[in-house]
Amino acid sequence: MSEHWSNWSGSIRCAPQAIATPQSERELIARIKDSRHRTVRVAGSGHSFVPLCASDGLLISLDGLHGVVSADAQARQATIRAGTKIYQLGEPLMACGLALENQGDIDR
């Protein structure tokens, strides 16, 4: 039975054969390699109003790939994993002496 996915507003829906939520880059690579000939799409927070990640094959959720990888206050740079939500950045960046200069109003 297919799993179901929808964007945050419910305006985009799909029933992919599988939804994967890798917890590491290694697992992400393995999921893509194992996808064989299925279409692979990637979903972030699902805020888009166009069907960029709608798939009948493998849908990869980036929710498991979150957090600050590295931060350099002097260079004013941080490397953030792709599945990190805006609300997850405040405290870790502040601990490194950094902050977001500008951010969207939808933080989940």
DSSP file (Angstrom, degrees, kcal/mol; ACC not computed):
  #  RESIDUE AA STRUCTURE BP1 BP2  ACC     N-H-->O    O-->H-N    N-H-->O    O-->H-N    TCO  KAPPA ALPHA  PHI   PSI    X-CA   Y-CA   Z-CA
    1    1 A M              0   0    0      0, 0.0     2,-0.1     0, 0.0     0, 0.0   0.000 360.0 360.0 360.0 135.2    0.0    0.0    0.0
    2    2 A S        -     0   0    0      1,-0.1     2,-0.2    13,-0.1    15,-0.2  -0.383 360.0-128.9 -72.8 148.5    1.3    3.4   -0.9
    3    3 A E        -     0   0    0     13,-1.2     2,-0.4    -2,-0.1    -1,-0.1  -0.527  23.9-128.4 -86.7 164.7    2.0    6.1    1.7
    4    4 A H        -     0   0    0     11,-0.2     2,-0.3    -2,-0.2    11,-0.2  -0.908  22.7-177.1-119.7 147.1    0.6    9.5    1.2
    5    5 A W  E     +A   14   0A   0      9,-2.4     9,-2.3    -2,-0.4     2,-0.3  -0.988   2.6 176.8-137.4 145.7    2.3   12.9    1.3
    6    6 A S  E     -A   13   0A   0     -2,-0.3     7,-0.2     7,-0.2    -2,-0.0  -0.988  32.0-108.1-144.1 155.5    0.9   16.5    1.0
    7    7 A N    >   -     0   0    0      5,-2.1     3,-1.1    -2,-0.3    40,-0.2  -0.205  51.1 -87.9 -72.2 175.6    2.4   19.9    1.2
    8    8 A W  T 3  S+     0   0    0     38,-2.6    39,-0.1     1,-0.3    -1,-0.1   0.790 128.6  42.6 -61.0 -30.1    1.6   22.0    4.3
    9    9 A S  T 3  S-     0   0    0     37,-0.4    -1,-0.3     3,-0.0    38,-0.1   0.607 107.0-122.0 -91.7 -11.6   -1.6   23.5    2.8
   10   10 A G  S <  S+     0   0    0     -3,-1.1    -2,-0.1     2,-0.2     3,-0.0   0.504  81.1 116.9  84.0   4.0   -2.9   20.2    1.4
   11   11 A S  S    S+     0   0    0      1,-0.1     2,-0.5    -5,-0.0    38,-0.1   0.725  72.2  49.2 -79.5 -20.3   -3.0   21.7   -2.2
   12   12 A I  S    S+     0   0    0     34,-0.1    -5,-2.1    36,-0.1     2,-0.3  -0.983  72.0 168.5-119.4 125.9   -0.4   19.2   -3.5
   13   13 A R  E     +A    6   0A   0     -2,-0.5     2,-0.3    -7,-0.2    -7,-0.2  -0.958   6.0 170.7-135.1 152.7   -0.8   15.5   -2.8
   14   14 A C  E     -A    5   0A   0     -9,-2.3    -9,-2.4    -2,-0.3    42,-0.1  -0.984  29.0-140.4-155.2 163.4    0.8   12.3   -4.0
   15   15 A A        -     0   0    0     -2,-0.3   -11,-0.2   -11,-0.2   -13,-0.1  -0.713  30.0-171.4-126.2  78.2    1.0    8.6   -3.2
   16   16 A P        -     0   0    0      0, 0.0   -13,-1.2     0, 0.0    41,-0.2  -0.261  34.8-118.1 -68.3 158.4    4.6    7.6   -3.7
   17   17 A Q  S    S-     0   0    0     40,-1.4     2,-0.3    39,-0.4    41,-0.2   0.855  96.5  -0.1 -61.7 -33.8    5.6    3.9   -3.6
   18   18 A A  E     -b   58   0B   0     39,-1.7    41,-2.6   -16,-0.1     2,-0.5  -0.993  59.1-147.4-154.8 150.8    7.7    4.7   -0.6
   19   19 A I  E     -b   59   0B   0     -2,-0.3     2,-0.4    39,-0.2    41,-0.2  -0.992  20.2-166.0-120.3 124.1    8.7    7.6    1.6
   20   20 A A  E     -b   60   0B   0     39,-2.6    41,-3.3    -2,-0.5    -2,-0.0  -0.893  13.1-170.6-111.5 140.5   12.2    7.6    3.1
   21   21 A T        -     0   0    0     -2,-0.4    41,-0.1    39,-0.2    39,-0.1  -0.711  18.7-160.9-126.4  79.1   13.5    9.8    5.9
   22   22 A P        -     0   0    0      0, 0.0    42,-0.3     0, 0.0     3,-0.1  -0.259  13.3-157.1 -64.1 148.4   17.2    9.2    6.0
   23   23 A Q  S    S+     0   0    0      1,-0.1     2,-0.3    42,-0.1    43,-0.1   0.414  74.3  26.9-104.2  -2.5   19.1   10.2    9.2
   24   24 A S  S  > S-     0   0    0      1,-0.1     4,-2.2    41,-0.1     5,-0.1  -0.972  80.5-109.7-152.4 163.1   22.5   10.6    7.6
   25   25 A E  H  > S+     0   0    0     -2,-0.3     4,-2.6     1,-0.2     5,-0.2   0.885 119.3  56.1 -62.6 -37.8   24.2   11.4    4.3
   26   26 A R  H  > S+     0   0    0      1,-0.2     4,-2.2     2,-0.2    -1,-0.2   0.919 108.7  46.0 -60.7 -44.1   25.3    7.7    4.0
   27   27 A E  H  > S+     0   0    0      2,-0.2     4,-2.5     1,-0.2    -1,-0.2   0.884 110.7  53.9 -66.7 -38.0   21.7    6.6    4.4
   28   28 A L  H  X S+     0   0    0     -4,-2.2     4,-2.1     2,-0.2    -2,-0.2   0.935 109.6  47.3 -59.8 -47.4   20.5    9.1    1.8
   29   29 A I  H  X S+     0   0    0     -4,-2.6     4,-2.5     1,-0.2    -2,-0.2   0.912 111.6  51.0 -61.1 -43.2   23.0    7.9   -0.7
   30   30 A A  H  X S+     0   0    0     -4,-2.2     4,-2.4     1,-0.2    -1,-0.2   0.904 108.7  51.4 -62.5 -42.0   22.0    4.3    0.0
   31   31 A R  H  X S+     0   0    0     -4,-2.5     4,-0.5     2,-0.2    -1,-0.2   0.905 111.5  47.1 -61.9 -42.0   18.3    5.1   -0.5
   32   32 A I  H >< S+     0   0    0     -4,-2.1     3,-1.0     1,-0.2     4,-0.2   0.928 112.7  48.5 -66.6 -44.2   19.0    6.8   -3.9
   33   33 A K  H >< S+     0   0    0     -4,-2.5     3,-0.8     1,-0.2    -2,-0.2   0.879 111.9  50.3 -62.4 -37.0   21.2    3.9   -5.0
   34   34 A D  H 3< S+     0   0    0     -4,-2.4    -1,-0.2     1,-0.2    -2,-0.2   0.538  86.4  87.5 -77.8  -6.5   18.5    1.4   -4.0
   35   35 A S  T X<  -     0   0    0     -3,-1.0     3,-2.2    -4,-0.5    -1,-0.2   0.656  68.9-174.8 -70.6 -13.3   15.8    3.3   -5.9
   36   36 A R  T <   -     0   0    0     -3,-0.8    -1,-0.2     1,-0.3    -2,-0.0  -0.336  66.3 -17.1  56.0-121.3   16.6    1.3   -9.1
   37   37 A H  T 3  S+     0   0    0     -3,-0.1    -1,-0.3    -2,-0.1     2,-0.1   0.224 105.3 118.1-102.6  14.6   14.5    2.8  -11.9
   38   38 A R  S <  S-     0   0    0     -3,-2.2     2,-0.3     1,-0.1    19,-0.1  -0.478  74.1-103.5 -78.2 152.2   11.9    4.6   -9.7
   39   39 A T        -     0   0    0     -2,-0.1    19,-3.1     1,-0.0     2,-0.5  -0.569  36.5-152.3 -68.8 135.9   11.5    8.3   -9.9
   40   40 A V  E     +c   58   0B   0     -2,-0.3     2,-0.3    17,-0.2    19,-0.2  -0.965  17.8 174.8-116.2 126.4   13.2   10.0   -6.9
   41   41 A R  E     -c   59   0B   0     17,-2.4    19,-3.0    -2,-0.5     2,-0.4  -0.925  19.9-139.5-125.9 154.5   11.9   13.3   -5.6
   42   42 A V  E     -c   60   0B   0     -2,-0.3     2,-0.5    17,-0.2    19,-0.2  -0.949  10.6-158.7-119.3 133.8   13.0   15.2   -2.5
   43   43 A A  E     +c   61   0B   0     17,-3.2    19,-1.9    -2,-0.4    20,-0.2  -0.934  10.7 177.8-113.2 132.0   10.7   17.1   -0.1
   44   44 A G  S    S-     0   0    0     -2,-0.5    18,-0.2    17,-0.2    19,-0.2   0.462  73.3 -34.3 -92.9-120.2   11.8   19.8    2.2
   45   45 A S  S    S-     0   0    0     39,-0.1   -37,-0.2    17,-0.1    -2,-0.0   0.580  79.2-121.9 -82.8 -10.0    9.2   21.5    4.4
   46   46 A G        +     0   0    0    -39,-0.1   -38,-2.6   -38,-0.1   -37,-0.4   0.841  68.4 134.0  76.0  33.5    6.5   21.3    1.8
   47   47 A H        +     0   0    0    -40,-0.2     2,-0.1   -39,-0.1    -1,-0.1   0.507  36.9 108.6 -92.9  -4.3    5.8   25.0    1.4
   48   48 A S        -     0   0    0      1,-0.1   -36,-0.1     2,-0.1   -40,-0.1  -0.422  57.1-154.0 -74.4 147.1    5.8   25.0   -2.4
   49   49 A F  S    S+     0   0    0     -2,-0.1    -1,-0.1   -38,-0.1    -2,-0.0   0.283  76.9  76.3-100.6   7.9    2.5   25.5   -4.3
   50   50 A V  S    S-     0   0    0    -38,-0.1     2,-2.5     0, 0.0     3,-0.4  -0.906  94.7-109.0-116.6 150.0    3.9   23.7   -7.3
   51   51 A P        +     0   0    0      0, 0.0     3,-0.2     0, 0.0    -2,-0.0  -0.217  64.3 140.1 -77.9  54.2    4.3   19.9   -7.5
   52   52 A L  S    S+     0   0    0     -2,-2.5   -10,-0.2     1,-0.2    -3,-0.0   0.868  79.6  27.9 -63.1 -37.6    8.1   19.8   -7.4
   53   53 A C  S    S+     0   0    0     -3,-0.4    -1,-0.2   -12,-0.1     2,-0.2   0.395  84.2 125.6-110.2   3.4    8.2   16.8   -5.1
   54   54 A A        +     0   0    0     -3,-0.2     2,-0.3    -4,-0.1   -40,-0.1  -0.460  39.3 168.0 -62.4 129.7    5.0   15.0   -6.0
   55   55 A S        -     0   0    0     -2,-0.2   -40,-0.2     2,-0.1     4,-0.1  -0.993  46.9-160.3-147.3 148.3    6.1   11.5   -6.9
   56   56 A D  S    S+     0   0    0     -2,-0.3   -39,-0.4   -40,-0.2     3,-0.1   0.319  93.0  48.9-104.2   3.9    4.7    8.0   -7.6
   57   57 A G  S    S-     0   0    0      1,-0.2   -39,-1.7   -41,-0.2   -40,-1.4   0.457 117.3 -21.0-104.5-116.5    8.1    6.5   -7.0
   58   58 A L  E     -bc  18  40B   0    -19,-3.1   -17,-2.4   -41,-0.2     2,-0.5  -0.894  53.9-164.0-104.5 126.6   10.4    7.3   -4.0
   59   59 A L  E     -bc  19  41B   0    -41,-2.6   -39,-2.6    -2,-0.5     2,-0.6  -0.951   7.7-155.9-108.6 123.9    9.9   10.4   -2.0
   60   60 A I  E     -bc  20  42B   0    -19,-3.0   -17,-3.2    -2,-0.5     2,-0.4  -0.893   2.7-155.8-103.8 121.1   12.8   11.4    0.2
   61   61 A S  E     - c   0  43B   0    -41,-3.3     3,-0.5    -2,-0.6   -17,-0.2  -0.793   6.8-155.4 -91.6 134.9   12.0   13.6    3.2
   62   62 A L    >   +     0   0    0    -19,-1.9     3,-2.2    -2,-0.4    21,-0.2   0.356  65.4 108.9 -90.2   5.8   14.9   15.6    4.5
   63   63 A D  T 3  S+     0   0    0      1,-0.3    -1,-0.2   -20,-0.2    22,-0.1   0.780  75.5  54.5 -54.7 -30.2   13.4   15.9    8.0
   64   64 A G  T 3  S+     0   0    0     -3,-0.5     2,-0.9   -42,-0.3    -1,-0.3   0.564  94.5  73.1 -81.8  -7.8   16.0   13.5    9.4
   65   65 A L  S <  S+     0   0    0     -3,-2.2    18,-2.7   -41,-0.1    19,-0.4  -0.707  72.2 130.9-108.2  80.0   18.9   15.6    8.1
   66   66 A H        +     0   0    0     -2,-0.9     2,-0.1    17,-0.2    16,-0.1  -0.890  22.7  62.9-132.4 159.9   18.9   18.6   10.5
   67   67 A G  S    S-     0   0    0     14,-0.3    14,-2.8    -2,-0.3     2,-0.5  -0.410  78.8 -60.5 118.0 168.7   21.2   20.7   12.6
   68   68 A V  E     -D   80   0C   0     12,-0.2    12,-0.2     1,-0.2     3,-0.1  -0.780  37.2-173.3 -88.7 124.0   24.3   22.9   12.4
   69   69 A V  E     -     0   0C   0     10,-3.0     2,-0.3    -2,-0.5    11,-0.2   0.904  69.3 -14.8 -82.5 -47.2   27.3   21.1   10.9
   70   70 A S  E     -D   79   0C   0      9,-1.3     9,-2.6     2,-0.0    -1,-0.4  -0.985  58.7-161.5-154.2 158.1   29.8   23.8   11.5
   71   71 A A  E     -D   78   0C   0     -2,-0.3     2,-0.4     7,-0.2     7,-0.2  -0.997   6.4-170.7-146.9 141.7   29.9   27.5   12.4
   72   72 A D  E  >> -D   77   0C   0      5,-3.1     5,-2.0    -2,-0.3     4,-1.0  -0.884   1.4-173.0-134.7 100.0   32.5   30.3   12.1
   73   73 A A  T  45S+     0   0    0     -2,-0.4     3,-0.2     1,-0.2    -1,-0.1   0.871  86.4  54.6 -63.4 -37.8   31.5   33.5   13.9
   74   74 A Q  T  45S+     0   0    0      1,-0.2    -1,-0.2     2,-0.1    -2,-0.0   0.906 115.6  37.9 -64.3 -41.0   34.5   35.4   12.5
   75   75 A A  T  45S-     0   0    0      2,-0.2    -1,-0.2    -3,-0.1    -2,-0.2   0.553 106.6-130.5 -83.9  -8.0   33.6   34.5    8.9
   76   76 A R  T  <5 +     0   0    0     -4,-1.0     2,-0.3    -3,-0.2    -3,-0.2   0.918  65.1 125.7  56.1  47.5   29.9   34.9    9.7
   77   77 A Q  E   < -D   72   0C   0     -5,-2.0    -5,-3.1     2,-0.0     2,-0.3  -0.971  36.6-179.5-135.5 148.6   29.2   31.5    8.1
   78   78 A A  E     -D   71   0C   0     -2,-0.3     2,-0.6    -7,-0.2    -7,-0.2  -0.993  22.3-137.8-143.4 146.3   27.5   28.3    9.1
   79   79 A T  E     -D   70   0C   0     -9,-2.6   -10,-3.0    -2,-0.3    -9,-1.3  -0.935  27.4-171.3-104.8 122.9   26.9   25.0    7.3
   80   80 A I  E     -D   68   0C   0     -2,-0.6   -12,-0.2   -12,-0.2     2,-0.1  -0.915  25.7-111.9-119.0 137.6   23.4   23.8    8.0
   81   81 A R    >   -     0   0    0    -14,-2.8     3,-1.8    -2,-0.4   -14,-0.3  -0.384  33.3-113.9 -67.9 150.0   21.9   20.4    7.0
   82   82 A A  T 3  S+     0   0    0      1,-0.3   -16,-0.2   -16,-0.1    -1,-0.1   0.721 110.5  53.8 -60.9 -28.1   19.2   20.5    4.3
   83   83 A G  T 3  S+     0   0    0    -18,-2.7    -1,-0.3   -21,-0.2     2,-0.3   0.349  77.6 125.2 -91.3   7.7   16.3   19.4    6.5
   84   84 A T    <   -     0   0    0     -3,-1.8     2,-0.2   -19,-0.4   -39,-0.1  -0.495  53.0-141.9 -72.5 129.4   16.8   22.0    9.2
   85   85 A K    >   -     0   0    0     -2,-0.3     3,-1.5   -22,-0.1     4,-0.3  -0.584  21.9-115.2 -85.9 153.4   13.7   24.1   10.0
   86   86 A I  G >> S+     0   0    0      1,-0.3     3,-1.9    -2,-0.2     4,-0.6   0.884 115.2  58.5 -56.5 -40.9   14.2   27.8   10.7
   87   87 A Y  G 34 S+     0   0    0     20,-1.8     4,-0.3     1,-0.3    -1,-0.3   0.720  99.4  60.1 -65.0 -18.6   12.9   27.4   14.3
   88   88 A Q  G <4 S+     0   0    0     -3,-1.5    -1,-0.3    19,-0.2    -2,-0.2   0.472  97.2  62.0 -85.2  -2.1   15.7   24.9   14.9
   89   89 A L  T <> S+     0   0    0     -3,-1.9     4,-2.5    -4,-0.3     5,-0.3   0.760  78.6  79.3 -97.2 -27.2   18.5   27.4   14.2
   90   90 A G  H  X S+     0   0    0     -4,-0.6     4,-2.4    -3,-0.2     5,-0.2   0.918  99.4  35.5 -52.1 -61.1   18.1   30.2   16.8
   91   91 A E  H  > S+     0   0    0     -4,-0.3     4,-2.3     2,-0.2    -1,-0.2   0.923 118.0  49.4 -65.9 -46.9   19.7   28.6   19.8
   92   92 A P  H  > S+     0   0    0      0, 0.0     4,-0.6     0, 0.0    -1,-0.2   0.909 115.5  44.4 -61.1 -39.2   22.5   26.7   18.0
   93   93 A L  H ><>S+     0   0    0     -4,-2.5     5,-3.1     1,-0.2     3,-0.9   0.909 111.4  52.9 -69.8 -40.5   23.5   29.7   16.0
   94   94 A M  H ><5S+     0   0    0     -4,-2.4     3,-1.6    -5,-0.3    -1,-0.2   0.883 103.2  58.2 -61.2 -38.0   23.3   32.0   19.1
   95   95 A A  H 3<5S+     0   0    0     -4,-2.3    -1,-0.3     1,-0.3    -2,-0.2   0.752 109.4  45.6 -62.8 -23.2   25.6   29.6   21.0
   96   96 A C  T <<5S-     0   0    0     -3,-0.9    -1,-0.3    -4,-0.6   -23,-0.2   0.349 123.6-104.2 -99.1   3.2   28.2   30.2   18.2
   97   97 A G  T < 5S+     0   0    0     -3,-1.6     2,-0.3     1,-0.3    -3,-0.2   0.739  85.9 111.5  79.9  23.4   27.7   34.0   18.2
   98   98 A L      < +     0   0    0     -5,-3.1    -1,-0.3    -6,-0.1     2,-0.3  -0.766  38.7 177.0-123.8 168.9   25.7   33.9   15.0
   99   99 A A        -     0   0    0     -2,-0.3     2,-0.5    -3,-0.1     3,-0.1  -0.964  40.2 -88.9-159.1 167.9   22.1   34.6   13.9
  100  100 A L        -     0   0    0     -2,-0.3     3,-0.1     1,-0.2   -10,-0.0  -0.763  27.1-155.4 -84.2 127.1   19.9   34.7   10.8
  101  101 A E  S    S+     0   0    0     -2,-0.5     2,-0.3     1,-0.3    -1,-0.2   0.866  81.5   4.0 -69.4 -36.0   19.9   38.2    9.4
  102  102 A N  S    S-     0   0    0     -3,-0.1     2,-0.3     0, 0.0    -1,-0.3  -0.990  73.0-179.5-147.4 145.8   16.6   37.6    7.7
  103  103 A Q        -     0   0    0     -2,-0.3     4,-0.1    -3,-0.1    -3,-0.0  -0.992  30.0-100.0-148.8 156.0   14.2   34.7    7.9
  104  104 A G        -     0   0    0     -2,-0.3     0, 0.0     2,-0.2     0, 0.0  -0.204  28.6-122.9 -68.9 164.2   10.9   33.6    6.5
  105  105 A D  S    S+     0   0    0      1,-0.1     2,-0.8     2,-0.0    -1,-0.1   0.627  98.6  71.9 -86.3 -13.1    7.7   33.9    8.5
  106  106 A I        +     0   0    0      1,-0.1   -20,-0.2     2,-0.0    -2,-0.2  -0.898  58.6 170.8-102.2 109.3    6.9   30.2    8.2
  107  107 A D              0   0    0     -2,-0.8   -20,-1.8     1,-0.2   -19,-0.2   0.338 360.0 360.0-105.1   7.6    9.4   28.5   10.4
  108  108 A R              0   0    0    -22,-0.1    -1,-0.2   -23,-0.1   -23,-0.1   0.411 360.0 360.0-111.0 360.0    8.2   24.9   10.5
